[in-house]
Amino acid sequence: MNHPMSSRLMASSIKQFKHQAAPMSNAGWAAPNTKFITAFEEWLNGIEKEMGKRIESGSLVKAESLDELAEKIGVPADQLKKSVDEYNAAYQAGVDTKFDVPAQFLSEVKTAPFYATPLVCSTLTIPFGLHVDNNSQVCTEEDEPIDGLFAIGNVQGDFFGKDYPVHCPGISHSRCLVFGQLVGEALAKDTVLTALIA
């Protein structure tokens, strides 16, 4: 999954652990214990109110310096500052020799306040599933439809490629609704199958 995020992702060891332009669904799992931190500056317009709520709830940490941020989130300050310095050096040079991030995706981390929030990888949907035909009917390995067996929603394969497109919010839910209705309508017209179900 490749969420658009203007922040740095760092492992719990507080070292940048992934290509910042890579799909999170793949590289995020590389973090120790699949837990990592996103750190960013206050430059995102229009989200101050929402950020205030998160700070009050404790899910977002705000600090006026990297030392303070490190103390609040319980990581070594020297490691955090080293990671930020290395990243900023890559930005200044216009070349990321560690992860080969394209220059247009690099940005400098220098202006306080700084923020951090924990992130944990989890499964939202699956890109693979049962092979189906155009009627959502499950097929055998020989590509023959199995009578009376349909698959919709997340168990239905042949829908995504190798990643889940987050630029289409709700696509997992909508395919459940749409294909569910289409299969239901098809079943209602199938007198033989309807008789068997009844």
C-alpha positions in Angstrom: 0.0 0.0 0.0 1.5 3.3 -0.9 0.0 6.1 1.2 1.0 9.7 0.2 2.9 10.8 3.4 5.1 13.9 3.9 7.1 12.4 6.7 10.1 10.2 7.5 9.6 6.6 8.4 12.0 5.2 11.0 12.2 1.9 12.7 11.9 1.5 16.5 15.7 1.5 16.5 15.2 5.1 15.2 17.1 4.5 11.9 15.5 5.2 8.6 14.6 1.7 7.4 13.0 2.0 4.1 12.9 3.7 0.7 10.6 6.6 1.4 9.0 6.4 -2.0 8.4 2.6 -1.9 5.0 1.0 -1.3 4.4 0.8 2.4 2.6 -2.6 2.1 6.0 -4.1 1.1 8.7 -2.2 2.8 6.8 -1.4 6.0 7.1 -5.1 7.1 10.9 -4.7 7.1 10.8 -2.7 10.3 11.7 -4.6 13.5 8.6 -6.0 15.1 6.7 -4.4 12.2 6.5 -1.2 14.3 7.8 2.1 13.1 7.5 5.8 13.7 6.7 8.6 11.3 8.3 12.0 12.1 7.5 15.2 10.4 7.4 19.0 10.7 4.5 21.4 11.1 4.1 22.6 7.5 1.0 20.7 6.5 -1.8 23.3 6.1 -5.3 22.8 7.4 -4.7 20.0 9.8 -3.9 21.9 13.0 -7.2 21.2 14.6 -7.0 17.5 13.9 -3.4 17.4 15.2 -4.5 19.1 18.4 -7.0 16.4 19.0 -4.3 13.7 18.5 -1.9 15.5 20.8 -4.5 15.6 23.5 -5.3 11.9 23.1 -1.6 11.0 23.2 -1.5 9.4 19.8 0.7 12.3 18.4 3.7 13.7 20.1 4.8 17.3 19.6 8.2 18.8 20.5 10.2 22.0 20.0 13.5 20.1 19.3 14.6 16.7 18.1 16.2 16.1 21.6 12.8 16.8 23.2 11.0 14.6 20.6 13.5 11.7 21.3 12.9 12.0 25.0 9.1 12.0 24.7 9.0 9.0 22.4 11.7 7.1 24.3 14.4 6.7 21.7 18.1 7.7 21.7 18.4 11.3 20.8 21.8 10.8 19.1 20.3 8.2 16.8 17.3 10.3 15.9 19.5 13.3 15.1 21.9 11.2 13.1 19.0 9.8 11.0 17.7 13.3 10.4 21.1 14.7 9.6 21.8 11.9 7.1 18.5 12.5 5.4 19.0 16.3 5.3 22.4 15.7 3.8 20.8 13.6 1.0 18.3 16.4 0.4 21.1 19.0 0.2 23.1 16.8 -2.2 20.0 16.0 -4.2 21.0 12.3 -4.1 20.0 9.6 -1.7 22.8 7.1 -1.8 21.3 4.9 0.9 17.9 4.1 -0.5 18.1 5.8 -4.0 15.0 7.9 -3.4 14.3 10.1 -6.4 15.4 13.7 -5.7 11.8 15.1 -6.3 10.7 13.1 -3.2 13.3 14.4 -0.9 12.5 17.2 1.6 14.4 18.8 4.4 13.5 18.3 8.1 14.7 21.4 10.0 11.8 23.6 11.3 10.3 23.1 14.7 7.9 22.0 16.1 8.5 18.4 15.2 6.0 15.6 15.6 6.0 11.8 15.9 3.4 9.1 15.9 3.6 5.3 16.1 2.6 3.3 13.0 1.9 -0.4 12.9 1.5 -2.6 9.8 -1.8 -4.4 9.5 -3.7 -6.1 6.8 -6.5 -4.0 5.2 -7.3 -6.2 2.3 -5.7 -9.0 0.2 -4.6 -8.5 -3.4 -5.1 -12.2 -4.3 -7.9 -14.7 -3.9 -10.0 -17.3 -5.7 -9.8 -17.3 -9.4 -13.2 -16.4 -10.8 -14.8 -15.9 -14.3 -16.8 -12.8 -15.5 -19.8 -13.9 -13.4 -17.8 -14.1 -10.2 -18.0 -17.9 -10.4 -15.1 -19.8 -8.8 -13.0 -21.7 -11.4 -10.9 -24.8 -11.3 -7.2 -24.9 -12.1 -8.4 -25.8 -15.6 -10.3 -22.5 -15.7 -13.7 -24.3 -15.6 -16.4 -22.6 -13.5 -17.6 -24.6 -10.5 -21.4 -24.9 -10.5 -23.0 -23.0 -7.6 -19.8 -21.6 -6.2 -19.3 -17.8 -6.3 -16.8 -15.5 -4.7 -17.2 -11.8 -3.9 -15.3 -9.3 -1.9 -11.8 -9.9 -0.5 -11.9 -13.6 -1.3 -12.4 -12.9 -5.0 -9.1 -12.9 -6.9 -8.2 -11.4 -10.3 -8.9 -7.9 -9.1 -5.7 -6.2 -7.9 -2.2 -6.4 -9.2 0.7 -6.6 -6.8 -0.4 -3.6 -4.6 -3.6 -2.1 -3.2 -4.4 1.3 -4.8 -5.2 3.7 -1.9 -6.0 6.4 -4.4 -9.3 4.6 -4.7 -10.7 4.8 -1.2 -13.3 2.2 -0.3 -12.6 0.0 -3.3 -12.5 -3.1 -1.1 -16.0 -2.3 0.3 -17.5 -1.3 -3.0 -16.5 -4.5 -4.7 -18.3 -6.4 -2.0 -21.5 -4.4 -2.6 -21.3 -4.3 -6.4 -20.3 -7.9 -7.1 -22.6 -9.1 -4.3 -25.5 -7.5 -6.1 -24.5 -8.8 -9.5 -24.2 -12.3 -8.2 -27.5 -12.0 -6.4 -29.2 -10.8 -9.6 -27.7 -13.6 -11.6 -28.8 -16.2 -9.0 -32.3 -14.9 -9.0 -32.5 -15.4 -12.8 -31.1 -19.0 -12.6 -34.2 -21.1 -12.1 -32.3 -24.3 -11.6 -30.0 -22.9 -9.0 -32.8 -21.0 -7.3 -34.8 -24.2 -7.0 -31.8 -26.0 -5.4 -31.3 -23.1 -2.8 -35.0 -23.1 -2.0 
